[in-house]
């Protein structure tokens, strides 16, 4: 893929997709300013264990995934998606002041839970809205662009948090207060810059999206994508463990968000080019490359010495995200009928979220029981098994696609 081709694709991507990308970026700046410091804050200030961090993070993400099923189905039933996206982003923005005001772990759990409910409400309708707005021949590039801008927020948020930690002498609640600003801007951009396209003529009206008869309309290729994503998610876990691993090798407290900066920078730089590639080549090949990158990341984080080893593992982790996250979204969009697209994204995210909950709990338990090295070695083992399974599933996907 040439830079010229990527540039041409970028110019043809609709304005609404760009706006949704900036919405994601602003909310990610806000969320990552908080989440980059939250594991350290829970462990050092409130006395939580690594296992508790894994359980809290896993439950939070699983909650978001469960809610996505219902919000995605509701968007199909309504035939409209922007309202639910505004509701979800607005709820997340309202939770941000709770983090600096929290005086106990219970308050932080509540805030994290409500924030993830907001994520669940907006996630599937937003992804379906991207698919509705983008032309089919630019779907990979459109999802890659949104993921790329989202990842810009992923490294800008922790980077801003580092600067604020330095400026305010490691006072974490002050950083949390600053995170309120981009969250408010995010909702404003969504309200005024994103216009929902009219419902296409001839698209079937769905009365009960989660009914068994409707779910049967989702083709076999879609369910194979869900299966691949579930197995893949078992091979990774919450990025909170990247922060804790960096702390183990004596990273200064004010630099605690640095792993997320590196990860998101690698994610941002790779997501859009991979999305453009996905419109031009066989997509499971890119998934295989993403898994190889995750395997290398886990091994580096497990055995490579010092901050250099952690940094290498974190960069590889970000690259694997760039190779896989937008690609999965594009595969779901293509494998699902337009009238069930919200439901398809909701079910996909539910299965992935439950797998992430299991992965994060296993990671936290291994960390607490036998050490961080075994957490990442277990991730490497799951990744190797996923690579083996993908070789079989790849053949089935190709068969279903040609059927």
C-alpha positions as CSV (number, residue, x, y, z in Angstrom):
1,X,0.0,0.0,0.0
2,X,1.4,3.4,-1.0
3,X,1.1,6.6,0.9
4,X,-0.8,8.1,-2.1
5,X,-3.4,5.3,-1.8
6,X,-3.9,5.9,1.9
7,X,-4.2,9.6,1.3
8,X,-6.8,9.2,-1.4
9,X,-8.8,6.9,0.8
10,X,-8.6,9.4,3.7
11,X,-9.9,12.2,1.5
12,X,-12.9,10.1,0.4
13,X,-14.0,9.1,4.0
14,X,-17.2,10.9,4.9
15,X,-17.2,13.9,7.2
16,X,-19.4,12.1,9.7
17,X,-16.8,9.3,10.2
18,X,-14.2,12.0,10.9
19,X,-16.5,13.7,13.4
20,X,-17.1,10.3,15.2
21,X,-13.4,9.8,15.2
22,X,-12.8,13.1,17.0
23,X,-15.7,12.3,19.4
24,X,-13.9,9.0,20.3
25,X,-10.6,10.9,20.6
26,X,-11.9,13.5,23.0
27,X,-13.6,10.9,25.3
28,X,-10.5,8.7,25.2
29,X,-8.3,11.7,26.2
30,X,-10.6,12.1,29.2
31,X,-10.9,8.4,30.1
32,X,-7.2,7.7,29.7
33,X,-6.1,10.6,31.8
34,X,-8.0,8.8,34.6
35,X,-7.4,5.2,33.7
36,X,-3.7,5.7,33.2
37,X,-3.5,6.5,36.9
38,X,-6.4,4.6,38.3
39,X,-4.6,1.2,38.9
40,X,-1.7,3.0,40.8
41,X,-4.2,5.1,42.7
42,X,-6.2,2.0,43.7
43,X,-3.1,0.1,44.8
44,X,-1.1,2.8,46.5
45,X,-3.7,5.2,47.9
46,X,-6.7,2.9,48.6
47,X,-4.9,-0.4,49.2
48,X,-6.3,-2.6,46.5
49,X,-4.5,-5.8,45.3
50,X,-3.5,-6.7,41.8
51,X,-6.3,-9.3,41.9
52,X,-8.8,-6.7,42.9
53,X,-7.6,-4.5,40.0
54,X,-8.1,-7.4,37.5
55,X,-11.6,-8.2,38.9
56,X,-12.7,-4.5,38.8
57,X,-11.3,-3.9,35.3
58,X,-12.8,-7.1,34.0
59,X,-16.2,-6.5,35.5
60,X,-16.2,-2.9,34.2
61,X,-15.5,-4.0,30.6
62,X,-17.9,-6.9,30.8
63,X,-20.6,-4.5,32.0
64,X,-20.0,-2.3,29.0
65,X,-20.2,-5.4,26.7
66,X,-23.5,-6.6,28.2
67,X,-25.1,-3.2,27.8
68,X,-23.9,-3.0,24.2
69,X,-26.2,-5.9,23.3
70,X,-29.3,-4.0,24.3
71,X,-28.2,-0.7,23.0
72,X,-27.3,-2.2,19.6
73,X,-30.6,-4.0,19.4
74,X,-32.5,-0.8,20.5
75,X,-30.8,1.1,17.7
76,X,-32.0,-1.5,15.2
77,X,-35.5,-1.3,16.6
78,X,-35.6,2.5,16.5
79,X,-33.8,2.7,13.2
80,X,-31.8,5.6,14.7
81,X,-28.4,5.5,16.3
82,X,-27.2,9.0,17.2
83,X,-29.6,9.5,20.2
84,X,-28.1,6.4,21.9
85,X,-24.6,7.6,21.1
86,X,-25.3,11.0,22.7
87,X,-26.8,9.3,25.8
88,X,-23.8,7.0,26.2
89,X,-21.2,9.7,25.8
90,X,-23.2,12.1,28.0
91,X,-23.4,9.5,30.9
92,X,-19.7,8.9,30.7
93,X,-19.0,12.6,30.9
94,X,-21.2,13.0,34.0
95,X,-19.2,10.3,35.8
96,X,-15.8,12.1,35.4
97,X,-16.2,14.4,38.5
98,X,-16.8,11.3,40.7
99,X,-13.2,10.1,40.3
100,X,-11.5,13.1,42.0
101,X,-14.2,13.3,44.7
102,X,-14.1,9.5,45.6
103,X,-12.9,8.9,49.1
104,X,-13.0,5.0,49.0
105,X,-12.6,2.1,46.6
106,X,-16.4,1.7,46.6
107,X,-16.9,5.1,45.0
108,X,-14.3,4.4,42.4
109,X,-15.9,1.1,41.6
110,X,-19.3,2.8,41.2
111,X,-17.8,5.5,39.0
112,X,-16.0,3.0,36.8
113,X,-19.2,0.9,36.6
114,X,-21.4,3.9,35.5
115,X,-18.7,5.0,33.1
116,X,-18.7,1.6,31.4
117,X,-22.5,1.6,31.2
118,X,-22.1,4.8,29.2
119,X,-19.6,3.1,27.0
120,X,-21.9,0.2,26.6
121,X,-24.8,2.4,25.5
122,X,-22.8,4.2,22.9
123,X,-20.5,1.5,21.5
124,X,-22.7,-0.6,19.3
125,X,-24.8,2.3,17.9
126,X,-21.7,4.3,17.2
127,X,-20.0,1.5,15.3
128,X,-23.2,0.8,13.4
129,X,-23.4,4.5,12.6
130,X,-19.8,4.4,11.2
131,X,-20.9,1.4,9.0
132,X,-24.1,3.2,7.9
133,X,-22.2,6.4,6.9
134,X,-19.1,4.8,5.2
135,X,-19.2,3.4,1.6
136,X,-18.6,-0.3,1.5
137,X,-15.4,0.0,-0.5
138,X,-14.0,2.3,2.3
139,X,-15.3,0.4,5.3
140,X,-11.9,-0.9,6.5
141,X,-10.4,2.5,6.0
142,X,-13.3,4.2,7.9
143,X,-13.1,1.9,10.9
144,X,-9.3,2.2,10.8
145,X,-9.5,6.0,10.8
146,X,-11.9,6.0,13.8
147,X,-9.7,3.6,15.7
148,X,-6.7,5.6,14.8
149,X,-8.2,8.9,16.2
150,X,-9.5,7.0,19.2
151,X,-5.9,5.8,19.8
152,X,-4.6,9.4,19.4
153,X,-6.7,10.1,22.5
154,X,-5.3,7.0,24.0
155,X,-1.7,8.4,24.0
156,X,-2.6,12.1,24.4
157,X,-4.6,11.4,27.6
158,X,-1.7,9.7,29.4
159,X,0.7,12.2,28.0
160,X,-1.3,15.1,29.4
161,X,-1.6,13.1,32.7
162,X,2.2,12.9,32.9
163,X,2.5,16.6,32.4
164,X,-0.1,17.4,35.0
165,X,1.5,14.9,37.5
166,X,4.8,16.7,37.1
167,X,3.1,20.2,37.4
168,X,1.0,19.3,40.4
169,X,3.6,17.2,42.4
170,X,2.0,13.7,41.7
171,X,-1.4,14.8,43.0
172,X,-3.7,12.4,41.2
173,X,-7.1,13.9,42.0
174,X,-6.1,17.2,40.3
175,X,-5.4,15.2,37.1
176,X,-8.8,13.6,37.4
177,X,-10.4,17.1,37.5
178,X,-8.7,18.2,34.3
179,X,-10.2,15.1,32.6
180,X,-13.7,16.6,32.9
181,X,-12.9,19.2,30.1
182,X,-12.4,16.9,27.1
183,X,-15.4,14.8,28.1
184,X,-17.7,17.8,27.9
185,X,-16.1,18.8,24.5
186,X,-16.7,15.3,23.2
187,X,-20.5,15.5,23.8
188,X,-20.6,19.0,22.1
189,X,-18.9,17.7,18.9
190,X,-21.3,14.7,18.8
191,X,-24.3,16.9,19.2
192,X,-23.4,19.5,16.6
193,X,-21.0,17.8,14.0
194,X,-22.5,14.4,13.5
195,X,-25.6,14.0,11.3
196,X,-27.3,10.6,11.1
197,X,-28.0,9.5,7.5
198,X,-31.6,8.7,6.5
199,X,-32.7,5.1,6.7
200,X,-32.1,3.5,3.3
201,X,-35.3,2.7,1.3
202,X,-36.2,-1.0,1.3
203,X,-34.4,-1.9,4.6
204,X,-36.5,-4.2,6.6
205,X,-38.1,-2.9,9.9
206,X,-36.9,-5.1,12.8
207,X,-39.5,-5.4,15.6
208,X,-37.5,-7.7,18.0
209,X,-33.8,-7.7,17.2
210,X,-32.8,-10.1,19.9
211,X,-35.5,-12.7,19.1
212,X,-34.2,-16.1,18.1
213,X,-35.6,-15.7,14.6
214,X,-33.8,-12.5,14.0
215,X,-30.5,-13.8,15.3
216,X,-30.8,-16.7,12.9
217,X,-30.6,-14.1,10.1
218,X,-27.0,-13.4,11.1
219,X,-25.0,-15.5,8.7
220,X,-22.5,-18.2,9.6
221,X,-19.6,-15.9,8.6
222,X,-20.6,-13.5,11.3
223,X,-20.6,-16.2,14.0
224,X,-17.2,-17.3,12.9
225,X,-15.9,-13.8,13.3
226,X,-17.4,-13.7,16.9
227,X,-15.7,-17.1,17.7
228,X,-12.3,-15.8,16.5
229,X,-12.7,-12.6,18.5
230,X,-13.6,-14.5,21.6
231,X,-10.6,-16.8,21.5
232,X,-8.4,-13.9,20.6
233,X,-9.6,-11.9,23.6
234,X,-8.7,-14.7,26.0
235,X,-5.2,-14.1,24.9
236,X,-5.1,-10.5,26.1
237,X,-6.3,-8.7,29.2
238,X,-6.7,-5.2,30.7
239,X,-4.0,-2.7,29.9
240,X,-4.0,-1.9,33.6
241,X,-1.4,-4.8,33.9
242,X,1.0,-3.0,31.6
243,X,1.1,-0.1,34.1
244,X,1.6,-2.4,37.0
245,X,4.4,-4.2,35.1
246,X,6.2,-0.9,34.5
247,X,5.9,-0.1,38.2
248,X,7.6,-3.4,39.0
249,X,10.7,-2.2,37.2
250,X,10.9,1.1,39.1
251,X,9.1,3.5,36.8
252,X,8.7,6.8,38.7
253,X,5.1,7.5,39.8
254,X,4.8,10.7,37.7
255,X,5.6,8.6,34.7
256,X,3.0,5.9,35.5
257,X,0.9,6.7,32.4
258,X,3.9,6.3,30.1
259,X,3.1,2.7,29.1
260,X,-0.3,3.7,27.8
261,X,1.3,6.6,25.8
262,X,3.7,4.2,24.1
263,X,0.9,1.6,23.5
264,X,-1.6,4.1,22.1
265,X,1.0,5.8,19.9
266,X,1.8,2.5,18.3
267,X,-1.9,1.7,18.0
268,X,-2.7,5.1,16.4
269,X,0.1,4.9,13.8
270,X,-0.8,1.4,12.7
271,X,-4.7,1.3,12.8
272,X,-5.4,3.5,9.7
273,X,-2.8,1.9,7.4
274,X,-4.0,-1.5,8.4
275,X,-7.6,-0.5,7.8
276,X,-6.7,0.6,4.2
277,X,-4.8,-2.6,3.7
278,X,-7.9,-4.5,4.9
279,X,-9.8,-3.1,1.9
280,X,-7.2,-4.5,-0.5
281,X,-6.1,-7.9,0.8
282,X,-7.2,-11.0,2.7
283,X,-8.1,-10.0,6.2
284,X,-7.3,-13.1,8.2
285,X,-3.7,-12.7,7.1
286,X,-3.7,-9.4,9.0
287,X,-5.3,-11.1,12.0
288,X,-2.5,-13.6,12.0
289,X,0.1,-10.8,12.0
290,X,-1.8,-9.2,14.9
291,X,-1.6,-12.4,16.9
292,X,2.1,-12.8,16.2
293,X,2.6,-9.3,17.5
294,X,0.7,-10.1,20.7
295,X,2.7,-13.2,21.2
296,X,5.9,-11.2,20.9
297,X,4.5,-8.6,23.3
298,X,3.7,-11.1,26.0
299,X,7.1,-12.7,25.7
300,X,8.9,-9.4,25.9
301,X,6.8,-8.4,29.0
302,X,7.5,-11.7,30.6
303,X,11.2,-12.2,30.1
304,X,12.9,-9.0,28.6
305,X,14.8,-7.2,31.4
306,X,14.3,-3.7,32.7
307,X,12.4,-0.7,31.4
308,X,13.7,-1.3,27.9
309,X,12.0,-4.8,27.8
310,X,8.8,-3.4,29.2
311,X,8.8,-0.6,26.6
312,X,9.4,-3.1,23.7
313,X,6.5,-5.2,25.0
314,X,4.2,-2.2,25.3
315,X,4.9,-1.0,21.7
316,X,4.3,-4.5,20.4
317,X,1.0,-4.6,22.3
318,X,-0.1,-1.4,20.7
319,X,0.8,-2.7,17.2
320,X,-1.3,-5.8,17.8
321,X,-4.2,-3.6,18.7
322,X,-3.7,-1.6,15.4
323,X,-3.7,-4.8,13.4
324,X,-6.9,-6.3,15.0
325,X,-9.4,-3.9,16.5
326,X,-10.6,-2.0,13.5
327,X,-10.3,-5.1,11.4
328,X,-12.8,-7.0,13.6
329,X,-15.2,-4.1,13.4
330,X,-15.0,-4.1,9.6
331,X,-15.6,-7.9,9.5
332,X,-18.7,-7.6,11.7
333,X,-20.1,-4.8,9.6
334,X,-19.6,-6.7,6.4
335,X,-20.9,-10.0,7.7
336,X,-24.2,-8.5,9.1
337,X,-27.3,-7.3,7.3
338,X,-27.9,-3.5,7.6
339,X,-31.1,-3.8,9.6
340,X,-29.3,-6.0,12.3
341,X,-26.0,-4.2,12.3
342,X,-26.5,-2.7,15.8
343,X,-27.5,-6.1,17.2
344,X,-24.5,-7.7,15.5
345,X,-22.1,-5.3,17.1
346,X,-23.8,-5.7,20.4
347,X,-23.5,-9.5,20.5
348,X,-20.0,-9.3,19.2
349,X,-19.0,-7.0,22.0
350,X,-20.8,-9.0,24.6
351,X,-18.9,-12.2,23.8
352,X,-15.6,-10.3,23.6
353,X,-16.3,-8.5,26.9
354,X,-17.0,-11.7,28.8
355,X,-13.8,-13.2,27.4
356,X,-12.0,-10.0,28.6
357,X,-13.5,-10.4,32.1
358,X,-12.2,-14.0,32.2
359,X,-8.8,-13.1,30.9
360,X,-8.4,-10.2,33.4
361,X,-9.4,-12.3,36.4
362,X,-7.0,-15.0,35.3
363,X,-4.3,-12.4,34.9
364,X,-4.9,-10.9,38.3
365,X,-5.0,-14.3,40.0
366,X,-1.7,-15.4,38.4
367,X,-0.1,-12.1,39.2
368,X,-1.1,-12.3,42.9
369,X,-0.3,-16.0,43.3
370,X,2.9,-16.6,41.4
371,X,4.1,-13.3,39.9
372,X,3.8,-11.0,36.9
373,X,6.0,-13.2,34.6
374,X,3.5,-16.0,34.6
375,X,0.6,-13.6,33.8
376,X,2.3,-12.7,30.5
377,X,3.5,-16.2,29.8
378,X,-0.1,-17.4,30.2
379,X,-1.1,-14.7,27.7
380,X,1.5,-16.0,25.3
381,X,0.2,-19.6,25.6
382,X,-3.4,-18.5,24.9
383,X,-2.1,-16.5,21.8
384,X,-0.3,-19.6,20.5
385,X,-3.5,-21.6,20.8
386,X,-5.4,-18.9,19.0
387,X,-3.0,-19.0,16.1
388,X,-3.5,-22.7,15.8
389,X,-7.3,-22.3,15.9
390,X,-7.2,-19.5,13.4
391,X,-5.6,-21.7,10.8
392,X,-8.7,-23.9,10.8
393,X,-11.2,-21.0,11.1
394,X,-9.5,-19.1,8.2
395,X,-10.5,-21.9,5.8
396,X,-14.1,-21.8,7.0
397,X,-14.3,-18.0,6.7
398,X,-13.1,-18.3,3.1
399,X,-15.6,-21.1,2.4
400,X,-18.5,-19.1,3.8
401,X,-17.5,-15.9,2.0
402,X,-17.5,-17.7,-1.4
403,X,-20.8,-19.5,-0.7
